[in-house]
């Protein structure tokens, strides 16, 4: 029984739930993190997307079992290693899908529609899109990006266009980096042919993925820099409550620009890991690479301090 539960949990890929933290983008950057009702709705949105995404992982692993057995690492997945039967995996997937849809329905029509689009995209990726070069990257990007707008749909608040563009560029960067790292890993393995584990990989050259990685790394940095420079302070932070002497000067500065160095280092470090073949799973890289994890934590703390402390 313990092995069965472990197999279910492993197939659900809880580490990939980190992607769904993107639903908190809206309330974090809009200064609404401490609004109880909005925080509760966002938490429900997070749980719903975790269930919906995990549901698709089960289906994906069922379809990919034969190819995963030829992959140096994916062959240890529960379904590929026959630790979990396809029948049990499919039943678990449908349960997660049903509960996720029900939770989505409680958050209103806009969020429910986005959840349905997300499910359709995830399942389409498993059945069709992952086999088509370029389209597979766009599908992964869309799934990342939908998570950000799901936070908007759940709360009714809207992030700025520049932050949206930064999120889109980051999603493209992570998606391309995922393919580049996978190609690096498989090219370095003499026992595996890329097309045997993922058909779309055979259509990507290293030069093409290098160009795309550089392009979206640059766009991520530029759009985020524009966001920090052009975004106006939303409110006064708790540091300046009751201190009228400072409210006309310090909070109106472009303090969010202080987070740019963290973003720059994060992009550079992630690119370094990509070319070492370690970026195939962005969430695994984030949780295992200490310099990158430290940078993300410091970036988050700085954003929180500026939005809620200074108000800039």
C-alpha positions, 0 to 999 in steps of 0.5 A: 500500500505504501508503495502504491501511494508513493507511486501515485504521489511521484506520478502527480509530480508535486515538485511541479506544483511550484509552477502554480505559484504563478497564480499568486502573481496578481495579489503579490504585485498588486499589494493585496496579499493580506486581503483575506478573501483574495488570499483564500481565493488564490489558494483555492486557485492554486490547489485547483491548478495543482490537481488539474496539472497532476491529472494531465501528468498521469495521462502523459506518463501513460502515453509515454511509458514505452518511450520513457523506458528508453530515457536515462532518467524517465525510465524510473517513473512509476508507470514506465517502471511498471510500479503503477498500472495504467488502469490505476493511473487513469482512475487517479487522473479522472478523480483529480480532474473532477475535483479540480474542475469542481474547485474551479467552478467555485471561483466564478465563470472567468476562472472556470473558463480559464481552467477548462482552457488549461485542461484542454491545453494540457491534454492536447499537449500530451496527445498532439502538441508535444510531437510538433516542434515549435508548437510544443514550446508554445503550448508549454508557454501558454500553460505557464502564462495561463497560470498568471492570468488565472490569478487575475480571474480569481481575484478580479485584479489586473497586473500591468502590461509590462509585467504580463510581457515579462511573464510571457517572456519568462515562460518562453525562456523556460520552455525553450530552456527545457528543450535545450537542456533535454537535447544537451542531456540526450546528445551527451548520452551515447545510448539514447537517440533524441527522437526515441524519447521525444519526436519533436527533439529531432526537429530542433538543432542546437543552433536554433535552440541557442538562438531562441534561448538568447532571444527570450532571455533578453526579452525577459530582462528587458520587459521586466526592466521596463516594468520596474521603471514604468510601474507607478507605486500603488500605495504607501507601505507600512514603513511610511504610515503616519510619516507625512515628511517622507510620503512625497519623496521616497515612496515615489522613487522607482524602488522596484528597479532594485530587483533587477540585479536578482533577475539578471543573475537568475537568467544568467545562472539558469542559462549556465545550468541549461548548457550543463543539461540541468534545465529539463525540469525548471522546478527541479533546478530551482529546488536543487541549485543553491545559488539560483534558489537563493537568488529567487528567495532574495528577489521575492523578499525584495519585492515584498519589502518594496511593495508592502514596506515602501510602497514603490 
